[in-house]
Amino acid sequence: MGIFARVGFRKASMDDLARATGVSRQALYNRFGSKAALIEWTMTAMIERSLAEALRCLDSPGATLVVRLLAALDAWAGQHMAMLRASPHGIEVAVTVAPDPAEAVRAAERKLIAAMANTIRLSGPGSAVPRAGSMAQALCWTAKGLVHAAPDHASFHRELELIVGTLLAR
């Protein structure tokens, strides 16, 4: 994904991708058939890995609810800030992968929101329980917005911590 983000989909050569993955160009063609199929697989793997990491963060019984939610949202969205900003192509690649990466992201995000809502219901203050689903969705949207608006990862984390804490305190 780093190659695609750095140079864009069109300029990324299979030779560059082969060097980055440590396999031959022919091996990439044999496995994926095309550069488009490779980037689709890469994006799907990134989405699945981010979701799995986020779900693991929610399932950390020793951590506070705020810490679990922050870690989950960072695993889902925040960790990708550097790659998305590595070049003007980072966002382009993320939104132009065929056939429809947005649906894969939406499906994974629905799973994350459901898990976050469940975590809030089980661990949150009593006032949060009836609003758990709305809170989880709002936090996911907020994290995605902060990925684009925060100047750096530390600011992303600091602002998100403030928002999670405020939302749960209400």
N, C-alpha and C positions, 0 to 999 in steps of 0.2 A: 504494500500500500504506500510505503514511503516513496518509491520510484514514481508511481502514478501521481502522488501529491506534489512531488517536486517538479516534474516536467510535464504533467498532463497526460491524458490518455493517448492522444494522437502521437505525441513525441516519444512516449515510452516504447522502447524497442524490446523485442523478445530476447535479444542478446543481453540488454540491461537487466531484464527481469530474471533471466537465467543466472547471471552473475550474482544478483541479489539473493536468489534462493539456493544457490549452490548446486544447481542441476543444469543439464544441458538444455539448449534451446529446443532440440528435438524432443527431449523428455517432456518439456512443457507442452509442446504441440500434441504429443501422443496422449498426454493426460487430459488436457483441456480443449484442444482443437483450435482455439483462437484466443487472442488477447482479450476479447470481450467476455468469453467464458471464464478466463482466469480472473479478471477483475470482479466479475459477479461472484465467483467462489470466494475470493478474498474478502469482499464486502460482507457476504453472508457469514463467513467465519468470524469476522470482526464483530458483527452484531451478536452472534451467538456467544462469543467469548465475553463480550461486555455484559450481556444479560446474565450469564452464569456467574461472573464476578459480582455483579450487583446483588443477585439473589443470595450468594454466600455472605455478603456483608450484612444483609438483613437477618441472617440466621446466626448472629454472633451473640449468644445469650449473656455473656459477661459485659457487653457494651451497653451504654445508655441508648435510648431510642434516638436521640439527636445524633449521636455518633454513628449509629447504624444507618440512619437515613442519609446522612452526609456521605458516608463511605459508599453507599449504594449509588447515589446520584453522581458521585465522582467517578465511580467505576463505569457507570452508564454513559456519562457525557463528558465530564471534566477531563478525564485522562486523554481525550482526543484533541484537546485544544492545540497542542503543539503541532500535531500532524496537519490539522486543518489550516493552521496559519503558516505552515512551512513555506508555502508559496501561494500565489494566486490560484493555483490549480487544486488546492486541497478541497475547497468547498465544491468546485466544479466537478471533481471526480466523485465526491460523495453523493451529489444529487443527480448525476447523469448516467449512472450505471444502469445498464439494461438487465432485465426487462422492467422491473419496478422495485428498486430498493426501498422506496418510501413505504411500500406495503410490508416488506420484511421488518422495517424499523417500527412501523405502527403495530404489527403483531407482537413483536418483542416488547414494545413499550406497554401494550395492554397487559402482558404477563407481569411486567415489573410493577405497574400501577396496582394490579390486584394483590400482588405480594406486599407492596408497601401499605396498602389499605389494611390488609390483614394484620400486619405488624403493628400499625397504629391502633387498630381495634384491640389487640391483645396487650399492648404495652403502653399505650398513650393515656393521657389524663382522661378522666370521664367525659369532659366536655368535648374531646376530640373524637370519641367513638362514633357518634352519629354522622360526623362529617368526614370520616376517614377516607372514603373514596374520592370525594372532592378535594380533600387536602393532598392526597397522593398525586392526583392528576395535576393540580396546581403546582406542586413541587417539581414534577417532571417538566412541565412547560417552563417553569422558572429556570431550571438547570439548563435547558436547551437555549433559552434566551441569554443567560449569562455566558455561555460558551462563546457567543458572538459579541456580547457587550463588554464583558470584563476585560481589562487590559492584559491580564496574565492569570496563571493558574492560582496563585496565592490570593489574588483578588476574587476570583471565582469562588474559592473555598470560603473566604472570609464573608463575602456577601451572602452566600448560600447558608452558612451557619447562622447568620443573623436572621434570615428569613425563616428557616426551619424553627429556630428557637422562638421567634415571635409567633409564628402560626400555632405551635403547640402550646404556647402559654395562654392563648385566648380561650 
